[in-house]
Each structure stands twice: as structure tokens, then as C-alpha cells.
């Protein structure tokens, strides 16, 4: 049985935070990463997938994706007309002087001119999350494991490609649960369920976020920050270090412990990856979404989180 979050937290190294309402002590050197509960303490199983030179994007008809020397233009998408068929996608492929118009069914893959192209999902039904978007995975075929490269099927989460990246932005999310998160709910169970839902419903190889925070301000390791995260929207998550707060922050206010944990993670990220403070943002700054919720979004838009980060980094004059 998984250990409860508060028990797990006693196994972590405690990092001293600022007093309530006070300023964080000014940094005199590189910031240490805030104490984090490891992935192994909450996971349903270890992360899946394979490293490859690849990218993955959610695209709509009319969008174009460039990867290496390949350009992929999404022309149109069609819903299946019978239960025996799959939804399909029309693509134009171009590499130098070479051109090809192809139609690919949902869940299929092909290799073309040195690149592997997989249509992971088509979200065309009225009630689907990410409606109107096609999820494409493009890779340099020479970097893909052979059993995946030769398959005409895109495969499930175990076949996903892990896309390496370097964080250049810090982006805040919330989990957006239907109801507010309450103190009696087990965050370890929430995280394990998020991992299994992401696999079964979205085909993700791990949770989509790099760090997650519970009501007590405990920080959990998610997907390694070395790899691009995931989104159900249209923005490109490459380069974005994703912090998610468990709960729905259009329906509930964050706790003081959560606000401090968010600022600690943001400050460490800015310091660790030399990210400008003005590249701290929310999901809704990048895509049409309510995420990370009104009560977190207002702290981004009025500069609260940016100021807390500046204080932690000793970049304020007062």
C-alpha cells in the first residue's frame, strides 16, 4: 500500500521557508532544489517510453509543424463513417524538393524520407478533450528503437518517445478537478490516478507535469524536467517547466503553504536554468483555457509570484 503524503514528507529533507506574511531570506548563492517527494514514492509504475530525437504536438487543420528538414502540414481531419473504420488525417509532407500527400488513420505510423510520423490521436467528437486537435509525434527515424520504427501502428504509452528539452520558461497549471481538493483526499492516490488516466486516456508515458504540489505545500517529482511535458491544448510545451497544483483554483483559494511552494519552485527553476523572471506564466497565457484557475492566475497577473521569486533570488532593492 502507498504511504500517505505526510508520512512520505518525513522522509524528505526539510527546506526552511519564510515566515507567514514575511519575505524569504535573500539568496547568497545558487538555490538548492526544494525538498521533493520522489516519483518512486507515489507512482503506479516507473515512467515508460524511449528517448529519441523527436517532437510531439497537438495541431489543427491549417497548422504546420517543422522538425529537422521535414515540414508537416495538416490539411484536414475526418471522423470515421462506421465502427469498422478509424478517424483519419490528411497531411502534406515536404523535405527539400520531395513532396507527398498522405492520409493516415488514427493510431497509425509510417516512415517517410528518414522520419517516423505517428498519428497518436484524433480528437474529433463533440465531447472530446482537445476537440479538433490531432496529436502528432515526429521523429528522426534513425533514433527510434527498431521495433517502434518498423511498426505501422503508433502503439500505446510504452511506445511513446521521450522528447528531451531544456527549460526556458516556467508555466503554472492546476489539475482542474471537478471539485475542490480537500484535506481528507490522499495526494499520493491522486497522482497515481493521474498517471494511469494519462496512459489509458491520452497515451502519455508519464504524468504531464514536472512538479506537483498538494494542499500542504508538499512538492512531488513528476516527469523528469529533462523531457518535454504534455498538454491537451495547442501550445508547444517544449522548453516549459510545468508546475501543477492539485485541485481546482477557480473553485478554491491556494493555501499559504502552496503559494510558498510554488514560489520556491519557480525561484529554483529561474536560478537553475537562467530563465528570465518575465517568462513565468500560466497555462492560460499560452492557450484558451481556464488553467491554472482564477485564484492562481491573479497572482501571476498582478506580479505576486514574480515578486516572491525576485525576493528569493535577492533581486529586489528593498
C-alpha positions as CSV (number, residue, x, y, z in Angstrom):
1,X,0.0,0.0,0.0
2,X,1.2,3.5,-0.8
3,X,2.4,5.6,2.1
4,X,0.4,8.7,2.9
5,X,1.8,12.0,1.8
6,X,2.5,13.3,5.3
7,X,4.4,10.1,6.1
8,X,6.4,10.4,2.9
9,X,7.2,14.0,3.7
10,X,9.0,13.0,6.9
11,X,11.4,11.1,4.6
12,X,12.3,14.2,2.6
13,X,14.9,16.8,3.6
14,X,13.1,19.8,5.1
15,X,13.8,23.2,3.5
16,X,13.2,26.2,5.7
17,X,10.6,28.6,4.2
18,X,9.8,32.2,5.1
19,X,7.5,33.2,7.9
20,X,3.9,33.9,7.2
21,X,3.5,37.2,5.5
22,X,7.3,37.8,5.6
23,X,9.9,37.9,2.9
24,X,12.0,34.9,2.0
25,X,15.7,35.2,3.1
26,X,17.7,36.7,0.2
27,X,19.8,34.2,-1.7
28,X,23.6,34.5,-1.4
29,X,24.4,31.7,-3.9
30,X,22.8,29.1,-6.2
31,X,19.4,27.9,-4.8
32,X,19.1,24.3,-3.7
33,X,16.1,22.5,-5.2
34,X,13.2,22.5,-2.8
35,X,12.7,19.2,-0.9
36,X,10.8,16.9,-3.2
37,X,9.0,13.6,-2.7
38,X,10.4,11.3,-5.3
39,X,8.5,9.8,-8.2
40,X,9.1,6.3,-6.8
41,X,7.1,7.1,-3.7
42,X,3.8,7.7,-5.5
43,X,4.0,6.1,-8.9
44,X,1.7,3.3,-10.2
45,X,4.9,2.2,-12.0
46,X,8.1,3.8,-13.4
47,X,7.8,6.0,-16.4
48,X,7.5,4.4,-19.8
49,X,8.7,5.3,-23.3
50,X,12.1,5.7,-25.1
51,X,14.5,8.6,-25.7
52,X,14.6,9.8,-29.3
53,X,15.2,12.9,-31.4
54,X,11.6,13.8,-31.7
55,X,8.8,16.2,-31.1
56,X,5.1,15.9,-30.3
57,X,2.4,18.5,-30.9
58,X,-1.4,19.0,-30.9
59,X,-2.3,20.5,-34.3
60,X,-5.5,21.6,-36.0
61,X,-6.2,21.7,-39.7
62,X,-4.2,24.6,-41.2
63,X,-1.3,24.2,-38.8
64,X,2.2,23.4,-40.0
65,X,5.0,21.7,-38.0
66,X,8.7,21.9,-38.8
67,X,11.1,19.3,-37.4
68,X,14.6,19.0,-38.7
69,X,14.3,19.2,-42.5
70,X,10.7,17.9,-42.5
71,X,7.7,20.1,-42.8
72,X,4.3,18.6,-42.0
73,X,1.1,20.5,-42.9
74,X,-2.2,19.3,-41.5
75,X,-4.8,19.6,-44.3
76,X,-8.0,18.1,-42.9
77,X,-9.4,15.5,-40.5
78,X,-12.4,13.2,-40.9
79,X,-14.4,11.2,-38.5
80,X,-14.9,7.5,-39.2
81,X,-18.2,6.7,-41.0
82,X,-18.5,3.2,-39.5
83,X,-17.4,1.3,-36.4
84,X,-15.0,-0.7,-38.6
85,X,-13.1,2.5,-39.7
86,X,-10.9,4.9,-37.8
87,X,-10.8,8.7,-37.9
88,X,-8.3,9.9,-40.4
89,X,-5.9,12.8,-41.1
90,X,-4.7,14.3,-44.4
91,X,-1.1,15.5,-44.4
92,X,1.2,17.2,-46.8
93,X,4.9,16.2,-46.2
94,X,7.9,18.1,-47.6
95,X,11.6,17.7,-47.3
96,X,13.6,19.7,-49.7
97,X,12.3,19.0,-53.2
98,X,10.4,15.9,-52.1
99,X,6.7,16.1,-51.5
100,X,4.0,13.7,-50.5
101,X,0.3,13.9,-49.8
102,X,-0.7,11.1,-47.3
103,X,-3.8,10.0,-45.5
104,X,-3.2,8.4,-42.1
105,X,-5.7,6.7,-39.8
106,X,-5.7,7.4,-36.1
107,X,-3.2,5.2,-34.3
108,X,-1.0,4.5,-37.3
109,X,2.6,5.4,-38.1
110,X,4.8,5.4,-41.2
111,X,8.4,6.2,-42.1
112,X,8.9,8.8,-44.8
113,X,12.3,10.1,-46.1
114,X,14.1,9.3,-42.9
115,X,11.4,10.5,-40.5
116,X,8.8,8.5,-38.5
117,X,5.4,10.1,-38.4
118,X,2.7,8.8,-36.0
119,X,-0.9,10.0,-35.6
120,X,-1.3,9.3,-31.9
121,X,-4.8,10.5,-31.6
122,X,-7.6,12.5,-33.3
123,X,-10.0,14.3,-31.0
124,X,-12.9,15.0,-33.3
125,X,-16.0,14.1,-31.3
126,X,-18.1,16.9,-29.8
127,X,-17.4,16.0,-26.1
128,X,-13.7,15.0,-26.5
129,X,-11.0,16.8,-24.5
130,X,-8.9,18.7,-27.0
131,X,-11.7,18.7,-29.6
132,X,-10.5,19.4,-33.2
133,X,-6.8,18.6,-32.5
134,X,-4.6,15.9,-33.9
135,X,-1.8,14.6,-31.8
136,X,1.3,14.0,-33.9
137,X,4.7,12.5,-33.0
138,X,7.5,13.2,-35.4
139,X,11.0,11.7,-35.0
140,X,14.3,11.2,-36.8
141,X,13.7,7.5,-37.6
142,X,17.4,6.6,-37.0
143,X,17.0,7.5,-33.3
144,X,13.8,5.4,-32.8
145,X,14.1,1.8,-31.4
146,X,13.7,-0.7,-34.3
147,X,10.6,-2.4,-33.0
148,X,8.8,1.0,-33.0
149,X,10.3,2.3,-36.2
150,X,9.1,-0.7,-38.3
151,X,5.6,-0.8,-36.9
152,X,2.7,0.5,-38.8
153,X,0.9,1.2,-35.6
154,X,1.6,4.1,-33.3
155,X,1.3,1.9,-30.2
156,X,0.4,2.8,-26.7
157,X,2.2,4.8,-24.0
158,X,5.0,2.2,-23.8
159,X,5.9,3.2,-27.4
160,X,5.9,6.9,-26.8
161,X,9.1,8.8,-27.4
162,X,10.5,11.0,-24.7
163,X,11.4,14.4,-26.1
164,X,14.4,16.0,-24.4
165,X,14.4,19.7,-23.8
166,X,16.0,22.5,-21.8
167,X,13.6,24.6,-19.7
168,X,13.4,28.2,-20.9
169,X,10.0,29.1,-19.3
170,X,8.2,28.3,-16.1
171,X,4.5,27.6,-16.6
172,X,1.9,27.1,-13.9
173,X,-1.0,24.7,-14.2
174,X,-3.6,23.2,-11.9
175,X,-5.1,19.7,-12.1
176,X,-8.5,21.2,-12.7
177,X,-10.5,18.6,-10.7
178,X,-14.3,18.9,-10.9
179,X,-14.5,19.6,-7.2
180,X,-12.1,21.5,-4.9
181,X,-9.3,19.3,-3.4
182,X,-10.0,18.7,0.3
183,X,-7.7,17.8,3.2
184,X,-9.1,14.3,3.6
185,X,-8.0,13.3,0.0
186,X,-4.8,11.4,-0.4
187,X,-2.5,13.2,-2.9
188,X,-0.5,10.0,-3.5
189,X,-3.6,8.4,-4.8
190,X,-4.4,11.4,-6.9
191,X,-1.0,11.3,-8.5
192,X,-1.1,7.6,-9.2
193,X,-4.6,8.0,-10.7
194,X,-3.3,10.9,-12.9
195,X,-0.5,8.7,-14.2
196,X,-2.9,5.8,-15.1
197,X,-5.5,8.1,-16.6
198,X,-2.9,9.8,-18.7
199,X,-1.8,6.4,-20.1
200,X,-5.2,5.0,-20.8
201,X,-7.0,8.1,-22.0
202,X,-4.2,10.2,-23.5
203,X,-1.4,7.7,-24.3
204,X,1.1,9.6,-22.2
205,X,4.3,7.9,-21.0
206,X,4.1,9.6,-17.6
207,X,2.3,12.4,-15.8
208,X,2.3,15.5,-17.9
209,X,3.9,17.9,-15.3
210,X,7.4,18.1,-13.9
211,X,6.4,19.0,-10.4
212,X,3.1,18.8,-8.5
213,X,2.0,20.4,-5.2
214,X,-0.6,19.3,-2.6
215,X,-2.6,21.4,-0.1
216,X,0.2,21.2,2.5
217,X,2.7,22.6,0.0
218,X,4.5,19.2,-0.4
219,X,6.2,19.0,-3.7
220,X,6.2,15.8,-5.7
221,X,8.5,14.8,-8.5
222,X,6.6,14.3,-11.8
223,X,8.0,13.7,-15.2
224,X,11.7,14.5,-15.3
225,X,12.3,18.1,-16.2
226,X,14.8,16.9,-18.8
227,X,11.8,15.9,-21.0
228,X,9.0,18.0,-22.6
229,X,5.7,17.8,-20.8
230,X,2.2,17.3,-22.3
231,X,-0.8,19.5,-23.0
232,X,-4.4,19.0,-24.1
233,X,-4.2,22.4,-25.9
234,X,-2.4,23.8,-28.9
235,X,0.7,25.4,-27.4
236,X,4.2,23.9,-27.8
237,X,5.3,22.7,-24.3
238,X,8.9,22.2,-25.3
239,X,11.1,24.4,-23.1
240,X,8.3,24.8,-20.5
241,X,9.0,23.6,-16.9
242,X,5.5,22.7,-15.8
243,X,4.4,23.1,-12.2
244,X,0.9,21.8,-11.4
245,X,-1.1,22.5,-8.2
246,X,-3.5,19.7,-7.2
247,X,-7.1,20.9,-7.1
248,X,-9.2,23.5,-8.9
249,X,-8.2,27.1,-8.3
250,X,-11.2,28.6,-9.9
251,X,-13.2,26.9,-7.1
252,X,-10.7,27.2,-4.2
253,X,-8.0,29.6,-2.9
254,X,-4.5,28.2,-2.7
255,X,-3.1,27.7,0.8
256,X,-0.2,29.8,2.1
257,X,1.9,26.6,2.0
258,X,1.1,26.1,-1.7
259,X,1.9,29.7,-2.6
260,X,5.3,29.4,-0.9
261,X,6.0,26.1,-2.5
262,X,5.1,27.5,-5.9
263,X,7.4,30.5,-5.4
264,X,10.2,28.2,-4.1
265,X,10.0,26.0,-7.2
266,X,9.8,29.0,-9.5
267,X,12.8,30.6,-7.9
268,X,14.9,27.4,-8.1
269,X,13.9,27.0,-11.8
270,X,14.8,30.6,-12.7
271,X,18.1,30.2,-11.0
272,X,18.9,26.7,-12.2
273,X,18.1,27.3,-15.9
274,X,18.8,31.0,-16.1
275,X,15.2,31.8,-17.0
276,X,14.1,35.5,-17.1
277,X,11.5,36.2,-14.4
278,X,9.2,37.6,-17.1
279,X,9.0,34.1,-18.5
280,X,7.0,32.9,-15.5
281,X,3.4,32.5,-16.8
282,X,0.3,30.4,-16.6
283,X,-1.2,27.9,-19.0
284,X,-3.9,30.4,-19.9
285,X,-1.2,32.8,-21.2
286,X,-0.4,30.3,-23.9
287,X,-3.8,28.7,-24.8
288,X,-7.5,29.3,-24.5
289,X,-8.1,27.5,-21.1
290,X,-9.1,28.4,-17.5
291,X,-5.9,26.7,-16.2
292,X,-4.4,27.4,-13.7
293,X,-7.7,28.8,-12.3
294,X,-8.7,32.4,-11.3
295,X,-7.1,32.4,-7.9
296,X,-3.6,31.3,-9.1
297,X,-3.9,33.3,-12.4
298,X,-4.4,36.6,-10.5
299,X,-1.2,36.1,-8.6
300,X,0.6,35.8,-11.9
301,X,-1.0,38.8,-13.5
302,X,-0.6,41.1,-10.5
303,X,3.1,40.1,-10.2
304,X,2.8,38.4,-6.8
305,X,4.7,35.2,-7.8
306,X,7.3,37.2,-9.8
307,X,8.0,39.4,-6.8
308,X,8.3,36.4,-4.5
309,X,10.8,34.9,-6.9
310,X,12.8,38.1,-7.1
311,X,13.0,38.3,-3.3
312,X,14.2,34.7,-3.1
313,X,16.9,35.5,-5.6
314,X,17.9,38.7,-4.0
315,X,16.9,40.8,-7.0
316,X,14.9,43.4,-5.1
317,X,16.1,46.7,-3.9
318,X,14.0,46.8,-0.7
